[in-house]
Structures are given as C-alpha cells and as structure tokens.
Amino acid sequence: MSKIIVVGANHAGTACINTICDNYKDHEVVVYDRNSDISFLACGMALWIGKQISKPDGLFYASKESLEAKGAKVHMEAEITDIDFDKKLVKGQFKDGTKIEDNYDKLILATGSTPVEIPVPGKDLENVQYVKLFQNAKDVVEKLKDPSIKKIAVLGSGYIGVELAEAFQLQGREVVLIDMLETILGTHFDKDFNIRMQNLLESKGIKMAMGERVEEYIGKDGKVAAVKTDKATHEVDMIISCVGFRPNSLLGKDKLETFKNGAYVVNKKQETSIKDVYAIGDCATVYDNSIDDVNYIALATNALRSGIVGAHNASGKELESLGVQGSSGIMLYDLRMVGTGLTVEKAKGYGIETEVASFKDMQKPAFMENTENAEVDIRIVYRKDNRQIVGAQMISEYDMSGAIHMFSLAIYKKVTIDELALLDLFFMPHFNQPYNYISVAALNSLK
Ligand SMILES: Cc1cc2nc3c(=O)[nH]c(=O)nc-3n(C[C@H](O)[C@H](O)[C@H](O)COP(=O)(O)OP(=O)(O)OC[C@H]3O[C@@H](n4cnc5c(N)ncnc54)[C@H](O)[C@@H]3O)c2cc1C
C-alpha cells in the first residue's frame, strides 16, 4: 500500500483520483486543492454568459463528497506552497491559516494553468476580468446585470476569446475583439478557415481590432474606461482578458525538468524528472504525434487522459499514454470548425513540408429533400516526404464533427493519404454521399 498525494483536483486531478479509488482500493489517496470547488467545466462559461444554458449547475461532475465516498481524503481551500522532494514532504496552508505538512510515497502534481496577464498600466482597474475559474464566470454574469456595462473588449481571439465575444454579442453588448494577430483563432486552423469564422463574427456586429497590440487600460473613477492599443483607443466598460494560459509549475520550479514554457516535462507514463513524482494535465507536457515530439497542448481532454495514465502508473501498473493530436472543435452561431494535428501554417513553423487534399461538397445527396443538409469543406494535410497524414480541418453548418476522430486516429497510426483514398467508408443517403468528400479529397491526391 502506498500513500499517494494529489495536488490539484480539477479535471486532471479528478480523473486521477477516480481512477485510483476505483481500481486500487488499498492505496491511501490524499488530495489538496486551493479552490473551493472541483471539476468546473470552463468550456460552459461562454454558454452560461451567453444564456445558451440557464444555470451553471450542470458544469460540475464531481465534488469533495463524491471523491470522499470513494475513499479519498479531500482537503479544499488547502494550498500547497512548498515541496521537499528529498524528504517526500508537501507543505502549505489552509485558507484559515492552519499549516499543512504531509508525507507521500507518490506525488501527483495536477496544478493546471493560470491566465496570462498583459503587463500594462491599468491592469488592476475594476472590470478587468480574467476567465478561468467558476468564480470568474460568476463575476462576469453578475456584472452583466448592470446595464451600464454596454461596451466590452475581449482581448485575445483564441477559442475562448471568440466564444466569449459571441456570448456578449448575444447579450446585446457592443463587442470589440482585439488581437495582435491579423486573423482570429491563430494557428488552430489555416487562415482561410479562420477568415470565414471572422467574417461571420463581423457580420453579427462584433468589431474586429486585429493586428493591434494592447498598451494600456485607461481608467475613470477606478473603473476601466478604454483600452489603448498601438493603433487605436477603444472605449469600453469591461475588459475580458483571455490572451492565453501558462502552466502552473511554481511548486517544482528549479527542481523538476521543465519545457520551454515552464510545463513539467513528463514521459509517456506521466513521470517527471524526479522518481515517484508525476505531473498530469495543463501543468505538464504531452507527446504530440503530429510532430513526433514533446509539446504543450492545454486541453481538458488531454488532462483527463493524462490523469488516468498517471493514476495507473503511480498505483503500480505500468501504462503508457498514446500521445495526442491536439484535436479540437468550435461552434459560433451556426458555423462549426473541427480540426486535429497540424495545419499547413503550423507545419511550416516546424519545418515540415506538406501538401493538402481538399474538397467541398454537400453532406447529403441533392435529391434528399426536407432534411438538414449543408456544404462541408475539408482540408487534409499530409507530409510531402512520406505522404503520412499529419492534420485535417473541416468547416460546415452541418454537424460533421464525428469525422475528425478518424483523422486523429489516422495521425496516431501514421496512415498515408493514399491509404485513406481507398478506405471503406459507408454510404447511405440519410448520412452522406456515395462519393464521400473525405474519399474524393484523398482520391484527388492519389499518385
Ligand atoms: C474558458 C475556458 C474554456 C475552455 N474550453 C475547453 C474546451 O471546450 N475543451 C477542452 O478540451 N478544454 C477547454 N478548456 C481548457 C481546460 O479547461 C483545461 O485544459 C483544463 O481545465 C485543465 O485541467 P487541469 O486539471 O490540468 O488544470 P486546472 O483546470 O487548471 O486545475 C488545476 C487545479 O489545481 C489547483 N491548484 C493549483 N495550484 C495549487 C496549489 N499550489 N495547491 C493546491 N491546489 C492547487 C487549482 O485550484 C485547480 O483546481 C477551456 C478553458 C477555459 C479557461
């Protein structure tokens, strides 16, 4: 029997604690988390703010009580501030000041990530908001009850920024989306895909301030009143800053090996550079199969799987992660984009020469009347040297999202574009066309 301490009980921590408690009942599991809640699905934040869901209750799937019912000892509002890796000792304190000192046999760090703050004058003004925790979401929802908050600047046009811009627009606010990049969504999708989404946001009245660098938040009576960039001054009543997240790896700083952005470097068993210390979720690296190398991709999906893998290894059963492809999806208004692996632009950044197989077609045959149907645009990215698929993107108003999972597997299994061309894909008019756009795109690239 081992005593396993888990620091951090959000998505990675919860998956890990559940896995240990469900499978290895003889281990003692002790949990410390500095927050007061567990398992907040931040992905629901924009939906709650935009009133696409009426309440936040369903955004939690675990609690101190549910984990304790399985046998874990869970300490909330308990921050770990120091670790003595030689003595296998964690130290910290509860919110009321009571000290914590606890020994472990195995330690699992699941401390996640924290929002990046733009270091500009005015950053402490009232109504400058960050978006990560349930408490942040509650603050924003509360502030939106104030009708004097009319104009909102969203800083950062990644997934989270664009979703929030949509949510505020749906709530009748004037929204300006500000980013240093020229198009929204950065390198998640290729530029022409991003531009289609950007045009949609613009058509809904969201103002685009692309290619602008934030220089200052200007205040009036202690509250934010404007954002000054290198190109313009935007009058605002609230700022939502979501310019990125950095791994929260302070506890292992200068002791554990870290990646270029500070994430704990882990192997496929989630082991860090110190024996018996594991790291999972947003505080750790992943193995990225699209570049065959270590990378940092902060996603809840990666957090869950790394939590499961870390739990088995810390409990004594060897299990290797399969690595990840960075699969993701987004839906704004009625437009959906899903992607996995590398885009053409991202591949270029890694020095990988690629070619693309593209096609555009209706999801279902034209003879299908009175049924939901829409055009789907697909782009498959493959390596020029060995023709292996390294990425795929799709955009449509139709829900074609399930197909991206096959591309995730294709990247993991190193399938070539030529193999994909002749793959057995079913046809049935309710679902698709006899010449499936996936096959046609790949067939057009056959050599
Ligand atoms: C607005 C938003 C939308 C998102 N949407 C999606 C989405 O649609 N799909 C997706 O896959 N991902 C999404 N993500 C990303 C996803 O939320 C993260 O990848 C995920 O939360 C990572 O889980 P984690 O458990 O590793 O870390 P975190 O969620 O950051 O949790 C870390 C935990 O550690 C605790 N902790 C930290 N330091 C200490 C300490 N010193 N002592 C004690 N406790 C500590 C914290 O209190 C926290 O509970 C979104 C994120 C945001 C912010």
The ligand as a Tripos MOL2 file, in Angstrom:
@<TRIPOS>MOLECULE
LIG
   53    58     1     0     0
SMALL
NO_CHARGES

@<TRIPOS>ATOM
      1 C1        -12.9660   29.4300  -20.6380 C.3       1 LIG1
      2 C2        -12.3120   28.1170  -20.9400 C.ar      1 LIG1
      3 C3        -12.8880   27.2480  -21.8780 C.ar      1 LIG1
      4 C4        -12.2900   26.0280  -22.1540 C.ar      1 LIG1
      5 N1        -12.8890   25.1910  -23.0820 N.ar      1 LIG1
      6 C5        -12.3320   23.9620  -23.3190 C.ar      1 LIG1
      7 C6        -12.9720   23.0580  -24.2200 C.ar      1 LIG1
      8 O1        -14.0350   23.3370  -24.7980 O.2       1 LIG1
      9 N2        -12.3720   21.8460  -24.4330 N.ar      1 LIG1
     10 C7        -11.2130   21.4700  -23.8080 C.ar      1 LIG1
     11 O2        -10.7260   20.3480  -24.0290 O.2       1 LIG1
     12 N3        -10.5860   22.3370  -22.9530 N.ar      1 LIG1
     13 C8        -11.1220   23.5570  -22.6850 C.ar      1 LIG1
     14 N4        -10.5040   24.4260  -21.8110 N.ar      1 LIG1
     15 C9         -9.2270   24.0260  -21.1860 C.3       1 LIG1
     16 C10        -9.4590   23.1800  -19.9490 C.3       1 LIG1
     17 O3        -10.3310   23.8450  -19.0670 O.3       1 LIG1
     18 C11        -8.1160   22.9070  -19.2600 C.3       1 LIG1
     19 O4         -7.2850   22.2390  -20.1610 O.3       1 LIG1
     20 C12        -8.3520   22.0550  -18.0190 C.3       1 LIG1
     21 O5         -9.0130   22.8180  -17.0330 O.3       1 LIG1
     22 C13        -7.0470   21.5390  -17.4360 C.3       1 LIG1
     23 O6         -7.3420   20.7870  -16.3030 O.3       1 LIG1
     24 P1         -6.2790   20.6150  -15.1380 P.3       1 LIG1
     25 O7         -6.9500   19.8030  -14.0910 O.co2     1 LIG1
     26 O8         -4.9890   20.1180  -15.6970 O.co2     1 LIG1
     27 O9         -5.9560   22.0840  -14.6220 O.3       1 LIG1
     28 P2         -6.8600   23.2140  -13.9710 P.3       1 LIG1
     29 O10        -8.2210   23.1710  -14.5000 O.co2     1 LIG1
     30 O11        -6.0780   24.4730  -14.1350 O.co2     1 LIG1
     31 O12        -6.9160   22.8210  -12.4330 O.3       1 LIG1
     32 C14        -5.8080   22.8950  -11.5730 C.3       1 LIG1
     33 C15        -6.2720   22.6990  -10.1490 C.3       1 LIG1
     34 O13        -5.1460   22.7760   -9.2930 O.3       1 LIG1
     35 C16        -5.4250   23.5790   -8.1550 C.3       1 LIG1
     36 N5         -4.1430   24.1210   -7.6850 N.ar      1 LIG1
     37 C17        -3.2450   24.8310   -8.3970 C.ar      1 LIG1
     38 N6         -2.1610   25.1210   -7.6550 N.ar      1 LIG1
     39 C18        -2.3770   24.5770   -6.4400 C.ar      1 LIG1
     40 C19        -1.6200   24.5330   -5.2330 C.ar      1 LIG1
     41 N7         -0.4270   25.0960   -5.1630 N.pl3     1 LIG1
     42 N8         -2.1450   23.9060   -4.1530 N.ar      1 LIG1
     43 C20        -3.3970   23.3080   -4.2330 C.ar      1 LIG1
     44 N9         -4.1350   23.3280   -5.3490 N.ar      1 LIG1
     45 C21        -3.6400   23.9320   -6.4410 C.ar      1 LIG1
     46 C22        -6.4080   24.6280   -8.6800 C.3       1 LIG1
     47 O14        -7.1880   25.1850   -7.6480 O.3       1 LIG1
     48 C23        -7.2290   23.8020   -9.6680 C.3       1 LIG1
     49 O15        -8.3540   23.2120   -9.0500 O.3       1 LIG1
     50 C24       -11.0850   25.6560  -21.5080 C.ar      1 LIG1
     51 C25       -10.5010   26.5260  -20.5700 C.ar      1 LIG1
     52 C26       -11.1110   27.7470  -20.2800 C.ar      1 LIG1
     53 C27       -10.4710   28.6450  -19.2550 C.3       1 LIG1
@<TRIPOS>BOND
     1     1     2 1
     2     2     3 ar
     3     2    52 ar
     4     3     4 ar
     5     4     5 ar
     6     4    50 ar
     7     5     6 ar
     8     6     7 ar
     9     6    13 1
    10     7     8 2
    11     7     9 ar
    12     9    10 ar
    13    10    11 2
    14    10    12 ar
    15    12    13 ar
    16    13    14 ar
    17    14    15 1
    18    14    50 ar
    19    15    16 1
    20    16    17 1
    21    16    18 1
    22    18    19 1
    23    18    20 1
    24    20    21 1
    25    20    22 1
    26    22    23 1
    27    23    24 1
    28    24    25 2
    29    24    26 1
    30    24    27 1
    31    27    28 1
    32    28    29 2
    33    28    30 1
    34    28    31 1
    35    31    32 1
    36    32    33 1
    37    33    34 1
    38    33    48 1
    39    34    35 1
    40    35    36 1
    41    35    46 1
    42    36    37 ar
    43    36    45 ar
    44    37    38 ar
    45    38    39 ar
    46    39    40 ar
    47    39    45 ar
    48    40    41 1
    49    40    42 ar
    50    42    43 ar
    51    43    44 ar
    52    44    45 ar
    53    46    47 1
    54    46    48 1
    55    48    49 1
    56    50    51 ar
    57    51    52 ar
    58    52    53 1
@<TRIPOS>SUBSTRUCTURE
     1 LIG1         1 GROUP 0 **** ****
